[in-house]
Amino acid sequence: MNCIGKRLEHFIAMALSLCLMVATAACSSTPAPEKSTATGTAARGSVAIFTPADGVTFSEHTPLNKWTKLTPEVQNALTATEGFQKDSISTTTSDTLDTQSRAVQDYVVGHVTSQSSSSSSASTTFKPSQETIIIAPVVTKDNAIRQYGDFVDQQVTWNESTTDSSTSSSSPSASASDSASPSPTQSPATGDDNAEAVTQRAAGERLVAALRLAKSSGMHVIVVSNPIQGFTPELFVRMATAREIGIVQAKQLVSKLALNSTSSENPKHIEVMIPVSREADDDTDTDSAGNLFAREAFAGIWSVLGKYYRDGRATSPSNTLTASSTDSSWSNVVFDARKASSAQTALASRLGKTADGQDVPVAINGILAMNDFVASGVTTELKKLGYTGSSSDINPQISISGIVGNITGKQDIQKEKAPDPKRAPTQSSEDDSNSSAAAGEKASTAWPIITGYGSYIDNIPSIVDGMQWMTVIEDRKSLATDIAHATALLNADKGIKSIPSIAQDTIEGTKVLTLSREQLIVSASNLKSILLDKDYITPAEAGL
């Protein structure tokens, strides 16, 4: 009996243990609260971030719009704000689309395979629905497009008819325009280098196949900045386009120069300078990436400034733009930017000297320089040509002393400017001819408004001292916060439409949820609140 009793006692113990295990399993299947602070690799799921390698830096010229800045900000938002574990976030950088497509393929195949096996390693314990891929596809940029920083919308495209046996230099580009609609920032592959075209197509199709496999397995995909031909993500993060870069600077000129209150009898003198990178002397390839970018940027500029040139309220000292100019006049304002001194050379040819080499000061009120690299060359050349003053002297809202006071926490020093006369000053008599000539010489060498883009760190001191009027930066930190929050919602199988910065947009004819933030326009008056207070730069980097 004792033996039987012991066996029965053992059986009951086993039964109780089994019941406890079942009960425990039932409890563990209950979803945890959204704000759970689970430890280890549980709770939020995993995130894989794929970005291009760091773009080329022009000596000391470093824009704030860089992947090496955005990626750690997304990581920090994921861990500090959204509760992800550090070891559940991976990052991969790639130099080419080919390398990146292979990395994404390896990641997706590895995770899909692990889900169908009995593997229990920490890196594969998440369900596919708890995994998100964040990818900024690698695109090929020429030297001129690189000047805008990393965050420029460039569609990833390829020629679907390109094969290893392709030898024609014309048919591939023709068929590319039929098979895909490339963005203004990246032209389709051509037959000039068939091996490169074949590699681009293979990489593009490999990337699309991998991302489609990820989505079909239940993973989530967020594409940043560069749309991918033939692929629709769950969320697209839009960055600035060439057109938008042109528009934002043109609007700043309209506002700062008060063009709406200007008359054709006393017009404002404005030069537009768009850099392109021509690897050869032949500039007839209007479908090159650089020319497509320039053409689209000018379309944005002309949509704002065109009416002022047409009615005479704006003129071009170099006559590159006139009242009869149109959207197709973009080629008149581009310059070859292959050399660091190219902007200086181009500006000198427009303002500095006559054909026989004589110095002739030319009145100039505004220069739309497109990016900070060009703006830096423009300010250098203006000084050489004898222009004096600063942008803050034109329709001033704040003085130089007020700028420094604002940055150091003191109150702004505001001042007003007397409105420009509707008519240009004229010489009233012989007695004041000397004073009129002196005034004319001073006006002709007055410092103009200079616009830029990219928020180059070494250009910030020029904004502080008024040499450059404004620059633009993507709202990088807000974008990082939004991307992290969207990732957390996707991994929790929740909708992302509740995020204010997300709206539906159309990309390649398909409606896609798109995340976007307005670009931050930085000038001396708000430099402290935008760049210093938000830790984009340090006071030392601002030249203080």
C-alpha positions in Angstrom: 0.0 0.0 0.0 2.8 2.3 0.9 4.2 1.7 -2.6 0.9 2.3 -4.2 0.4 5.4 -2.1 3.7 6.8 -3.1 2.9 6.2 -6.8 -0.5 7.9 -6.4 1.1 10.8 -4.7 3.7 11.1 -7.5 0.9 10.9 -10.1 -1.1 13.7 -8.4 2.0 15.9 -8.2 2.6 15.4 -11.9 -1.0 16.2 -12.6 -0.8 19.4 -10.6 2.4 20.4 -12.3 0.7 19.9 -15.7 -2.2 22.0 -14.7 0.1 24.7 -13.5 2.0 24.6 -16.8 -1.3 24.9 -18.8 -2.4 27.8 -16.6 0.9 29.5 -17.0 0.8 29.1 -20.8 -2.7 30.6 -20.8 -1.5 33.6 -18.8 1.5 34.2 -21.1 -0.7 34.3 -24.2 -2.5 37.4 -22.8 -1.2 40.5 -24.6 0.9 42.7 -22.4 -0.1 46.3 -21.8 1.3 48.7 -24.5 3.6 50.4 -22.0 5.1 47.2 -20.7 8.7 47.5 -19.6 9.6 43.9 -20.4 13.2 43.0 -20.1 15.5 41.1 -22.4 14.5 40.9 -26.0 10.8 40.7 -25.4 8.0 43.3 -25.9 8.7 45.7 -28.8 10.2 43.3 -31.4 13.2 44.0 -33.7 14.3 46.6 -36.1 16.8 46.4 -39.0 18.1 49.7 -40.3 19.8 49.8 -43.8 21.3 53.1 -44.9 23.9 54.3 -47.5 27.4 54.7 -46.3 28.5 58.2 -45.3 28.4 60.6 -48.3 31.5 62.3 -49.5 32.5 65.3 -47.4 34.0 68.3 -49.2 37.1 68.8 -47.1 35.8 70.6 -44.0 32.4 71.1 -45.6 30.0 68.9 -43.6 26.2 69.2 -44.0 23.9 68.4 -41.1 21.6 66.4 -43.5 23.5 63.1 -43.2 22.6 59.5 -42.6 25.3 59.2 -39.9 23.3 61.8 -38.0 19.8 60.4 -38.5 20.5 56.7 -37.8 21.7 57.2 -34.2 18.8 59.5 -33.6 16.3 56.9 -34.8 18.1 54.3 -32.6 17.9 56.6 -29.5 14.2 57.3 -30.1 13.5 53.5 -30.4 15.2 52.7 -27.1 14.6 55.8 -25.0 11.1 56.6 -26.1 9.6 53.5 -27.6 11.1 50.9 -25.2 13.0 48.8 -27.7 16.0 46.8 -26.5 19.4 47.9 -27.9 20.2 44.3 -28.9 17.0 44.1 -31.0 18.2 46.9 -33.3 20.7 46.3 -36.1 22.2 48.8 -38.5 23.9 48.1 -41.8 25.6 50.7 -44.1 26.4 50.0 -47.8 28.4 51.8 -50.5 26.3 50.5 -53.4 22.8 49.3 -54.2 24.3 46.0 -55.1 25.9 45.5 -51.7 22.8 46.8 -49.9 20.4 44.5 -51.8 22.5 41.5 -50.9 22.6 42.5 -47.2 18.8 43.0 -47.2 18.3 39.7 -49.0 20.5 37.8 -46.4 18.6 39.4 -43.5 15.2 38.6 -44.9 15.9 35.1 -46.0 17.7 34.4 -42.7 14.8 35.5 -40.6 12.1 33.9 -42.8 14.1 30.6 -42.6 14.5 30.8 -38.9 10.8 31.3 -38.4 10.1 28.0 -40.1 12.8 26.1 -38.1 13.0 25.3 -34.4 15.7 27.9 -33.7 15.3 29.7 -30.4 18.2 32.2 -30.6 17.5 35.6 -29.2 17.7 37.3 -32.6 14.9 35.1 -34.1 12.4 34.9 -31.2 10.1 37.6 -32.7 7.1 36.9 -34.9 7.5 38.4 -38.4 4.8 40.9 -37.5 7.1 42.2 -34.7 9.9 42.9 -37.2 10.4 46.1 -39.2 12.9 46.9 -41.9 13.8 50.6 -42.2 15.7 51.2 -45.5 17.1 54.2 -47.2 18.1 52.8 -50.6 21.6 53.6 -51.9 21.5 55.9 -55.0 24.2 57.1 -57.3 24.9 60.8 -56.9 27.2 63.0 -58.9 29.4 65.6 -57.2 26.9 68.4 -57.7 23.9 66.5 -56.1 26.1 65.4 -53.2 26.5 69.1 -52.3 22.9 69.0 -50.9 23.7 66.4 -48.3 22.3 62.9 -48.0 18.6 63.7 -47.7 17.6 64.4 -51.3 14.7 62.5 -52.9 16.2 60.3 -55.7 14.1 57.4 -57.1 15.9 54.0 -57.4 15.3 53.0 -61.0 16.7 50.7 -63.6 16.1 49.7 -67.1 14.0 46.5 -67.1 15.1 45.6 -70.7 18.9 45.7 -69.9 20.6 42.3 -70.3 24.2 41.1 -70.4 24.0 41.1 -74.2 22.9 44.7 -74.5 25.3 46.7 -76.6 23.2 49.5 -78.0 23.8 52.9 -76.5 20.4 54.3 -77.4 17.7 51.6 -77.1 18.2 50.9 -73.4 17.6 54.6 -72.4 14.6 54.7 -74.7 13.0 51.6 -73.3 13.8 52.9 -69.8 11.5 55.9 -70.3 8.7 53.5 -71.2 9.2 50.9 -68.5 9.7 53.3 -65.6 9.2 56.9 -64.7 12.5 58.0 -63.0 12.5 60.9 -60.6 14.2 64.1 -61.7 17.2 63.2 -59.7 18.3 59.9 -61.2 18.3 59.1 -64.8 17.8 55.5 -66.1 20.8 53.4 -66.9 22.0 53.7 -70.4 24.0 51.6 -72.8 27.2 53.7 -72.4 28.2 51.4 -69.6 26.2 48.2 -70.0 27.9 46.3 -67.2 26.9 49.1 -64.8 23.3 49.0 -66.1 23.1 45.2 -65.7 24.4 45.5 -62.1 21.9 48.2 -61.3 19.0 46.1 -62.7 20.1 43.0 -60.8 20.5 44.9 -57.6 17.2 46.7 -57.9 15.3 43.5 -58.7 17.0 41.6 -55.9 16.1 44.4 -53.4 12.5 44.4 -54.5 12.2 40.6 -54.3 13.7 40.6 -50.8 11.4 43.4 -49.5 8.4 41.7 -51.1 9.3 38.4 -49.3 9.6 40.4 -46.1 6.1 41.8 -46.5 4.6 38.5 -47.5 6.0 36.8 -44.4 4.5 39.5 -42.2 7.4 41.9 -41.7 6.9 45.6 -42.0 8.9 47.8 -44.4 9.6 51.6 -44.1 11.4 53.2 -47.1 13.2 56.5 -46.4 13.9 59.3 -48.9 14.4 57.2 -52.1 11.3 55.5 -53.6 12.1 52.1 -55.2 10.8 51.2 -58.6 8.1 48.6 -58.4 7.8 48.4 -54.6 5.2 49.9 -52.3 6.2 50.1 -48.6 3.8 50.3 -45.6 5.3 53.8 -45.0 7.4 56.1 -47.1 9.4 58.9 -45.4 9.7 61.8 -47.8 12.7 64.0 -47.9 13.3 67.2 -49.9 13.0 67.1 -53.7 14.9 69.2 -56.2 11.8 71.3 -56.8 11.2 71.9 -53.1 14.8 73.0 -52.6 14.4 75.6 -55.3 11.0 76.8 -54.1 12.0 77.3 -50.5 14.9 79.5 -51.4 12.9 81.5 -54.0 10.3 82.2 -51.5 12.9 83.5 -49.1 14.1 85.9 -51.7 10.6 87.2 -52.4 10.1 87.8 -48.7 13.5 89.3 -47.8 13.7 91.5 -50.9 10.0 92.5 -50.6 9.4 91.8 -54.3 5.7 92.2 -54.0 6.1 95.9 -53.1 8.9 96.4 -55.7 8.2 98.2 -59.0 9.6 97.6 -62.5 11.1 101.1 -62.4 13.3 100.1 -59.4 13.7 96.3 -59.8 15.7 93.9 -57.7 18.8 92.3 -59.3 18.8 88.6 -58.7 21.2 85.8 -59.9 20.2 82.1 -59.9 23.2 79.7 -59.7 22.5 76.0 -60.1 25.5 73.6 -60.0 25.8 70.6 -62.3 28.6 68.1 -62.6 29.7 67.5 -66.2 32.2 64.7 -66.5 32.8 65.7 -70.1 32.7 68.9 -72.1 29.6 67.7 -73.9 26.5 69.1 -72.1 23.9 67.7 -74.5 22.9 64.8 -72.2 19.8 66.6 -70.8 18.7 63.3 -69.2 21.8 62.9 -67.0 21.1 62.8 -63.2 22.6 66.3 -62.7 20.8 67.9 -65.5 17.5 66.3 -64.5 18.0 67.6 -60.9 18.9 71.1 -62.2 15.9 71.2 -64.5 13.5 70.3 -61.7 15.1 72.7 -59.3 14.7 75.5 -61.7 11.1 74.6 -62.4 10.5 75.1 -58.6 12.4 78.4 -58.6 10.6 79.7 -61.7 7.2 78.8 -60.3 7.9 81.5 -57.6 10.2 84.0 -59.3 9.0 83.8 -62.9 6.2 86.4 -62.6 8.7 89.0 -61.2 11.0 88.6 -64.1 8.2 88.7 -66.6 6.8 92.0 -65.2 10.2 93.6 -64.7 10.3 93.7 -60.9 13.3 91.3 -61.0 16.2 91.4 -63.4 19.4 89.4 -63.9 22.6 91.4 -64.0 24.2 88.8 -66.2 21.0 88.6 -68.5 20.9 84.9 -68.0 17.2 85.3 -67.1 14.9 87.8 -68.9 11.2 88.7 -69.2 11.0 86.1 -72.0 12.6 83.2 -70.0 10.6 80.0 -69.4 10.9 76.7 -67.6 13.2 75.6 -70.3 15.7 78.4 -69.5 17.3 76.2 -66.8 20.4 75.6 -68.9 21.1 79.4 -68.8 21.7 79.4 -65.1 23.7 76.2 -64.5 27.5 76.1 -64.1 30.0 73.3 -64.1 30.7 72.5 -60.4 33.4 69.9 -60.7 36.0 72.1 -59.1 35.8 73.6 -55.6 36.4 77.1 -57.1 33.7 76.7 -59.7 31.1 78.9 -58.0 33.7 81.7 -57.6 34.6 81.5 -61.3 30.9 81.4 -62.4 30.0 84.4 -60.2 33.0 86.4 -61.3 32.0 85.9 -65.0 28.5 87.2 -64.2 29.3 90.2 -61.9 33.0 90.8 -61.7 34.7 91.8 -64.9 34.0 93.0 -68.4 35.2 91.0 -71.4 38.4 93.1 -71.5 39.1 92.3 -67.8 38.1 95.6 -66.3 36.5 95.7 -62.8 33.0 96.9 -63.1 30.9 96.7 -59.9 27.4 95.4 -60.7 24.5 96.0 -58.4 23.1 92.7 -57.0 20.4 92.3 -54.5 20.0 88.5 -54.2 21.8 85.3 -55.2 20.0 82.0 -55.1 23.0 79.7 -54.5 21.0 76.4 -54.2 23.2 74.9 -51.5 25.7 75.9 -48.8 28.7 74.6 -50.8 27.9 77.1 -53.6 27.0 79.8 -51.1 30.5 79.5 -49.5 32.1 80.1 -52.9 29.8 83.0 -53.6 30.6 84.8 -50.4 34.3 84.3 -51.0 34.1 85.8 -54.5 31.9 88.7 -53.4 34.5 89.8 -51.0 37.2 89.6 -53.7 35.0 91.7 -56.0 34.7 94.4 -53.3 31.1 94.0 -52.1 30.6 95.1 -48.5 28.0 94.9 -45.8 25.9 91.9 -44.9 22.5 90.4 -45.6 21.2 91.9 -42.4 21.4 95.3 -44.0 18.6 94.5 -46.4 15.1 95.0 -45.0 16.7 94.3 -41.6 14.7 92.6 -38.9 17.7 92.2 -36.5 21.1 93.7 -36.3 24.4 91.9 -36.1 24.7 92.8 -32.4 21.1 91.6 -32.0 22.0 88.3 -33.6 24.8 87.6 -31.2 22.6 88.8 -28.3 19.9 86.4 -29.4 22.3 83.5 -29.6 23.8 84.2 -26.2 20.3 84.5 -24.6 19.9 88.3 -24.7 16.9 90.2 -26.2 16.8 90.7 -29.9 17.7 94.2 -31.2 15.1 95.0 -33.9 15.3 97.8 -36.4 13.3 98.9 -39.4 14.3 100.0 -42.8 12.8 102.8 -44.8 10.9 101.4 -47.8 12.5 101.4 -51.2 11.4 104.1 -53.5 9.1 103.0 -56.4 11.5 104.6 -58.8 15.3 104.3 -59.0 17.2 107.4 -57.7 18.0 109.9 -60.4 20.5 112.8 -60.6 18.5 116.0 -60.0 21.2 118.6 -60.7 24.8 119.1 -61.6 25.5 120.2 -58.0 24.8 116.9 -56.5 26.3 114.8 -59.2 29.2 113.8 -57.0 27.0 112.7 -54.1 24.8 110.8 -56.5 27.8 109.0 -58.0 29.0 108.1 -54.6 25.6 106.8 -53.6 25.5 104.8 -56.8 28.9 103.2 -56.2 27.8 102.3 -52.7 24.6 100.7 -53.9 26.4 98.8 -56.6 28.8 97.1 -54.1 26.2 96.5 -51.3 26.1 92.9 -50.0 23.2 90.9 -51.4 20.9 88.3 -49.9 22.5 84.8 -50.3 20.5 81.6 -49.9 21.7 78.1 -49.4 20.7 74.6 -48.4 22.1 71.8 -46.3 23.2 73.6 -43.1 26.9 73.1 -43.6 28.6 73.3 -40.2 31.4 75.6 -41.5 28.8 77.9 -43.1 27.0 78.6 -39.8 29.5 81.4 -38.8 28.7 83.1 -42.1 25.0 83.1 -41.2 25.8 84.5 -37.8 27.8 87.4 -39.3 25.2 88.0 -42.0 27.3 86.9 -45.0 24.8 84.2 -45.9 21.2 85.0 -45.2 19.7 81.5 -44.8 20.1 77.8 -45.1 17.8 74.8 -44.8 17.9 71.6 -42.8 15.5 68.7 -42.7 13.6 68.4 -39.4 15.9 65.5 -38.6 15.1 65.0 -34.9 11.4 65.1 -35.4 11.6 62.7 -38.3 13.7 60.3 -36.1 11.0 60.5 -33.4 8.2 59.9 -35.9 10.0 57.0 -37.6 10.6 55.3 -34.2 7.0 55.8 -33.2 5.6 54.4 -36.5 7.9 51.4 -36.1 6.6 50.7 -32.6 3.0 50.9 -33.8 3.7 48.6 -36.7 5.4 46.0 -34.5 2.4 46.1 -32.2 0.1 45.5 -35.2 -1.5 48.9 -34.8 -2.3 51.6 -37.3 0.0 54.5 -38.0 -2.5 57.0 -39.4 -2.8 58.5 -35.9 0.6 60.1 -36.3 0.0 63.8 -37.3 2.9 63.9 -39.7 1.6 60.9 -41.7 -0.8 61.4 -44.6 -1.7 59.5 -47.8 0.3 60.4 -50.9 0.7 58.9 -54.4 4.0 57.4 -55.5 4.4 55.7 -58.8 0.6 55.8 -59.2 0.0 54.0 -55.9 -1.4 55.5 -52.8 1.1 55.2 -49.9 1.1 56.4 -46.4 3.8 59.1 -46.3 5.6 60.7 -43.4 6.9 64.2 -43.9 8.0 67.2 -41.9 8.4 70.8 -43.1 12.0 71.8 -43.7 13.5 74.1 -41.1 14.6 77.4 -42.5 17.6 78.7 -40.6 18.6 82.3 -40.5 20.6 84.4 -37.9 17.4 85.4 -36.1 16.3 81.8 -35.3 19.6 80.0 -35.4 19.6 79.7 -31.6 16.1 78.2 -31.3 16.5 75.7 -34.2 20.2 74.6 -34.2 21.6 75.4 -30.8 18.6 74.7 -28.5 17.9 71.4 -30.3 21.6 70.3 -30.2 22.1 70.2 -33.9 25.3 72.2 -33.4 27.4 73.6 -30.6 28.1 77.3 -29.9 31.7 76.6 -31.0 30.5 75.3 -34.3 28.5 78.5 -34.7 31.7 80.5 -34.3 30.9 81.8 -30.9 
